[in-house]
């Protein structure tokens, strides 16, 4: 199957997710600068979620660029990822509206954990469709960063529950920093495939 429709549909869903998130930023009714202060948690939540959605879009783009073929399993794995990503606006809004309280911050962690698992499953489905000898299989190797992210999300959720929501937020930010640049292994694969053309 062609991967272009999969990529185009995914791009459209991500664009809608970002649009829904930004609609939660309501302008204050006052014209004073001080009216922006109560919006700080909402803006911080939006910024973190925007970065996460951008990270997924960026890595998803590179992943699909390096793929030679997709099958039905890949299509469903991709829909699974998009489903969990589509819940990020809800969790972002609840966390922002409640000033990073314990329960909303833990739910936010779950909405980061589940797309991470789904992305990992998507990579497995792609590797199965592309074959073990594909350039992407060589680039991904054992996928340590993906597994580490999943473990860190579990730690963040537990830390947010037993210690403090601020600990959970710190770990969420740390994982985002870890993934901010696209996976260099895939970058090299993409660059190699361009050079061969």
NURO-144679 format. One record per residue (C-alpha): residue number from 1; x, y negated, z. Coordinates in pm, 1 decimal. Each point is the difference from the previous one (the first is absolute). Layout:
N
PT   pos          u          v          w
PT   NUM          X          Y          Z
...
//
This chain:
197
PT   pos          u          v          w
PT     1        0.0        0.0        0.0
PT     2      108.7     -356.5      -58.6
PT     3      109.7     -191.8      308.3
PT     4      -98.3     -344.2     -133.9
PT     5     -367.7       25.0      100.4
PT     6      101.2      117.2      346.1
PT     7      233.6     -296.6       40.1
PT     8     -256.4     -249.2     -133.5
PT     9     -275.8      126.5      229.2
PT    10      234.7       -6.5      299.2
PT    11      105.9     -357.3      -80.8
PT    12     -365.5     -106.9      -11.6
PT    13      -77.8      158.6      337.1
PT    14      304.0     -162.4      161.1
PT    15     -103.1     -339.0     -140.6
PT    16     -346.5       40.1      155.4
PT    17      150.9      102.3      334.8
PT    18      215.1     -316.2        8.3
PT    19     -298.3     -213.8      -98.3
PT    20     -214.0      143.5      279.3
PT    21      277.4      -64.6      253.2
PT    22       50.1     -362.6      -97.3
PT    23     -374.2      -66.5       30.8
PT    24       39.0       57.9      376.1
PT    25      205.9     -321.3       19.5
PT    26     -278.7     -245.5       73.2
PT    27       77.3     -370.9      -15.1
PT    28      -61.7     -184.7      327.8
PT    29     -277.7     -258.5       15.0
PT    30      227.5     -259.4      155.9
PT    31      253.1     -208.8     -193.4
PT    32      253.8        3.7      284.2
PT    33      322.1      199.4      -22.9
PT    34      -80.5      146.2      340.1
PT    35     -300.5      175.6     -154.6
PT    36      243.2      234.3     -176.3
PT    37      146.5      133.5      326.1
PT    38     -289.1      239.7       76.4
PT    39       47.9      144.5     -350.2
PT    40      354.2      117.8       79.8
PT    41      -99.3      362.0       84.2
PT    42     -210.7       19.5     -315.8
PT    43      281.3     -133.7     -215.3
PT    44      260.4      226.1      164.8
PT    45     -223.2      304.7      -53.7
PT    46      -65.0      -99.6     -359.7
PT    47      370.5      -57.5      -69.2
PT    48       99.4      338.6      143.9
PT    49     -274.8      179.9     -191.5
PT    50       84.0     -184.9     -321.0
PT    51      361.1      111.6       33.3
PT    52     -111.8      359.2       55.6
PT    53     -232.0        0.6     -301.9
PT    54      276.8     -160.1     -207.9
PT    55      244.7      269.4      115.1
PT    56     -240.7      274.5     -103.9
PT    57      -68.4     -166.2     -334.9
PT    58      369.7      -53.3      -67.6
PT    59      105.5      354.0       90.0
PT    60     -304.4      148.5     -175.7
PT    61       95.3     -191.7     -314.1
PT    62      355.1      132.9        9.3
PT    63     -118.3      351.9       77.1
PT    64     -237.9        5.8     -296.2
PT    65      255.8     -155.9     -231.6
PT    66      239.1      287.8       72.3
PT    67     -267.4      265.9      -61.2
PT    68      -28.3      174.0     -335.5
PT    69     -343.4      160.5       49.2
PT    70     -294.0       16.3      239.2
PT    71     -267.2      263.2       56.4
PT    72     -330.1       25.2      186.3
PT    73      176.3       59.0      331.3
PT    74      193.4     -326.3      -44.3
PT    75     -321.0     -187.8      -85.3
PT    76     -170.6      120.6      318.8
PT    77      310.0      -63.9      211.7
PT    78        6.5     -355.0     -137.1
PT    79     -369.2      -50.2       82.1
PT    80       72.7      128.0      351.6
PT    81      269.7     -266.1       37.8
PT    82     -228.2     -274.5     -132.5
PT    83     -276.3      100.6      240.2
PT    84      221.7      -49.4      305.0
PT    85      145.9     -322.4     -139.5
PT    86     -353.3     -134.1      -48.5
PT    87      -55.2       18.4      378.2
PT    88      288.4     -237.9       75.4
PT    89     -217.6     -315.3      -36.8
PT    90     -245.9      129.1      260.3
PT    91      270.9       90.6      251.7
PT    92      179.3     -329.1      -68.0
PT    93     -313.8     -202.9       68.2
PT    94      -83.2      189.2      320.6
PT    95      353.9      -38.4      132.8
PT    96        9.9     -370.9      -86.0
PT    97     -342.9      -74.3      146.4
PT    98      102.4      158.3      330.3
PT    99      347.3     -154.6       35.3
PT   100      191.2      327.3      -33.4
PT   101     -192.5      181.0      274.7
PT   102       84.7      364.1       70.3
PT   103     -277.1      185.0     -188.9
PT   104       11.9     -212.2     -319.5
PT   105      379.8       16.7       -7.0
PT   106       -9.7      379.1       32.7
PT   107     -262.5       24.9     -275.6
PT   108      222.5     -220.6     -213.9
PT   109      279.5      249.8       60.1
PT   110     -225.1      281.5     -115.6
PT   111      -77.0     -193.1     -317.9
PT   112      375.5      -23.3      -57.7
PT   113       67.3      363.0       92.0
PT   114     -263.1      150.6     -229.9
PT   115      118.6     -175.4     -319.5
PT   116      356.0      103.5       89.6
PT   117     -110.3      363.3       15.7
PT   118     -200.3      -45.1     -321.2
PT   119      300.4     -154.6     -178.0
PT   120      214.6      292.1      109.5
PT   121     -262.7      243.5     -132.1
PT   122      -13.5     -197.9     -325.5
PT   123      374.6       37.9      -44.2
PT   124      -32.4      375.2       59.8
PT   125     -278.9       22.9     -259.7
PT   126      206.3     -198.5     -250.4
PT   127      306.1      216.4       59.8
PT   128     -211.1      311.1      -53.3
PT   129     -139.5     -140.1     -327.7
PT   130      336.3     -129.2     -122.1
PT   131      195.6      308.4      101.8
PT   132      295.7       60.0      229.8
PT   133      252.9      -84.3     -273.1
PT   134     -145.8     -346.7      -66.2
PT   135      213.9     -309.7       57.1
PT   136     -251.4     -114.4      263.2
PT   137       45.3      323.3      199.1
PT   138      373.6      -63.2        7.2
PT   139      -52.7     -361.8      100.3
PT   140     -237.9       71.2      287.0
PT   141      194.5      286.9      151.0
PT   142     -133.7       89.8      346.6
PT   143     -199.2     -325.5       35.4
PT   144      141.7      -88.0      343.0
PT   145     -127.9     -358.6        1.7
PT   146     -360.8      105.4      -58.6
PT   147       12.5      255.5      279.6
PT   148      171.5     -246.4      233.8
PT   149     -275.1     -255.7      -67.3
PT   150     -270.1      250.2       93.2
PT   151      183.1       82.8      323.4
PT   152       42.1     -369.8       81.1
PT   153     -372.6      -63.9      -50.5
PT   154      -78.3      278.8      247.1
PT   155      244.6     -160.2      245.1
PT   156     -158.9     -341.9      -54.5
PT   157     -351.5      130.9       62.6
PT   158      111.1      179.1      316.0
PT   159      199.6     -304.2      111.3
PT   160     -295.6     -228.9      -65.0
PT   161     -223.7      223.2      207.1
PT   162      230.1       81.9      291.7
PT   163      230.4     -304.5       11.9
PT   164     -110.9     -313.3     -186.6
PT   165     -157.8     -102.3     -330.1
PT   166      302.7     -226.7      -49.3
PT   167      224.8      306.9      -11.9
PT   168     -222.2      146.6     -270.6
PT   169       13.3     -325.8     -197.3
PT   170      379.3       -9.5       26.7
PT   171       21.1      350.8     -145.6
PT   172     -246.7      -88.9     -279.1
PT   173      220.6     -295.4      -92.1
PT   174      311.3      219.9       17.7
PT   175     -145.1      256.9     -239.5
PT   176     -101.3     -278.2     -239.1
PT   177      356.7     -133.2        3.8
PT   178      128.6      352.5      -66.3
PT   179     -215.7       26.5     -314.1
PT   180       20.4     -363.1     -115.7
PT   181      241.6       76.1     -283.9
PT   182     -112.9      267.2     -247.5
PT   183      156.0      340.3       50.1
PT   184      349.0      -33.2     -154.7
PT   185       -2.5      363.7     -110.5
PT   186     -306.1      -64.9     -214.8
PT   187      149.8     -330.2     -118.9
PT   188      303.0      190.5     -131.3
PT   189     -226.2      255.1     -170.0
PT   190     -204.2     -276.9     -162.4
PT   191      316.8     -179.4     -111.7
PT   192      138.6      327.7     -140.3
PT   193     -315.9       69.0     -197.9
PT   194       13.2     -352.4     -146.5
PT   195      363.3       48.3     -103.4
PT   196      -87.6      319.9     -185.1
PT   197     -258.1     -178.8     -216.4
//
